Amino acid sequence: MSTKKKVLIVTRRELRKNKLINWVSEIYLQILAQGGVMPILVPISQGTIANLPDYLEDYDGLLMSEGGDISPAYYNESYSVSKLDEYDPIKDEIEIACCRHAMEHNKPILGFCRGMHMINVAFGGSLHLDVHEVNKRSVVHIDYDHYDTHRHPITIFENTPLMEWYKQKDLLVNTYHHQGVKKLAPELVAMAQAPDGLIEGIYHPKHKFVVGLQFHPERMYQEHPGNKLVFKSFIDSL
Ligand SMILES: [Mn+2]
């Protein structure tokens, strides 16, 4: 029997050449494989719901990353769907089931952007549908003209895993989101915030490893040694 650790990643789907395809950014697959971990992709399709018990029978951790908006149905917000970008109810259903299972079984969870939002929602928090409506663009959290080069500052709080990894209070981070944490789930703790007060990192102090970051360390991997430590700590906790 293989002793390799297995990490679940729910894919994302979109139309390509008139048919639905499932995909995930290769960078996560590379980082996990280089860390000796086997990524297991959980596809978004109707048949997956029936297979979920089997996916959840044998895995060591869950990685959740980018994707469309999470449906406000999961955090009881009155809403109009017109405020949502792309959203996929089946991805929501599959991913929240995986997230709740990992929570209940104390399996490590690492979430970026939408993945952080999912952690907050699964633990009982809520989300802003559009952060720029709240902050009046005092901080720009998504800039399509400078998609990969745009940065905004964050302040990292003392005595948090984020401070252990980055070892500095002020950091410039990338940013690709228009949803954001509104009410933080009661058991979770904020690790960083942007100048407009938006939470940019969360963790669960009592779980083995539950970490969510609003930014994407893998997309600025060479910019700071802390970026690698995020993934190393996750892999070490499996
Ligand atoms: Mn941001």
Boltz pocket constraint, residues with backbone or C-beta under 6 A from the ligand:
constraints:
  - pocket:
      binder: B
      contacts: [[A, 140], [A, 141], [A, 152], [A, 174], [A, 175], [A, 176], [A, 177], [A, 194], [A, 200], [A, 214]]
      max_distance: 6.0
